[in-house]
Amino acid sequence: GENVEQHPSTLSVQEGDSAVIKCTYSDSASNYFPWYKQELGKGPQLIIDIRSNVGEKKDQRIAVTLNKTAKHFSLHITETQPEDSAVYFCAAMATDSWGKLQFGAGTQVVVTP
Amino acid sequence: DTEVTQTPKHLVMGMTNKKSLKCEQHMGHRAMYWYKQKAKKPPELMFVYSYEKLSINESVPSRFSPECPNSSLLNLHLHALQPEDSALYLCASSPGNQETQYFGPGTRLLVL
């Protein structure tokens, strides 16, 4: 089955700096890669996603890159703000998985003013 | 509108109680999911419903019983739970199986 590894487990950045979170996956059949942000006491919120026919996608301060050959994908947050502080999860879904998302372990991001 | 609602927000129950969690979406999504999330861990898939039929059961103990009465509603019936079942229970929905999943706020369950 699919295995997703996520690094780092914690990330502390100064406000205004960039943050990068990296994930690797094992199943070459995976073709969908969402990123979720989870604030304390809330459910995961989709922030950006990418499919395997695209190498990069950007939405304002957030971007995701995908390297299918190396089986890794990354989340980039630029000009970080205190409200970006949360736990971020990457996930992967294979074509034959019936909607089963395999999550990474999560990254606790702390943005200090 | 990408809203999934869940009730109740919090639930405390004893090991002999029977309770139910409710999830609702009005986005016309045809797939709905139950996840369990322990503190500082990612969500773990429990059940998947596709077109109101159970398509995945991730070997969940029978004390958890899902039900999908219609395409907008998903229930999780709880009976004879154990303290280790205390967790955040998340519902999600997606237009189809292989599409983006939108999560609800969750029900925080405490089993005493």
Interface residues (C-beta under 8 A of the other chain):
Chain A: Y32 P34 Y36 K42 G43 P44 Q45 L46 D49 F89 M93 T95 S97 W98 G99 K100 L101 F103 G104 A105 G106
Chain B: V4 Q6 A31 Y33 K40 K41 P42 P43 L45 V48 S50 S55 I56 L90 S94 G96 N97 Q98 E99 T100 Q101 Y102 F103 G104 P105 G106
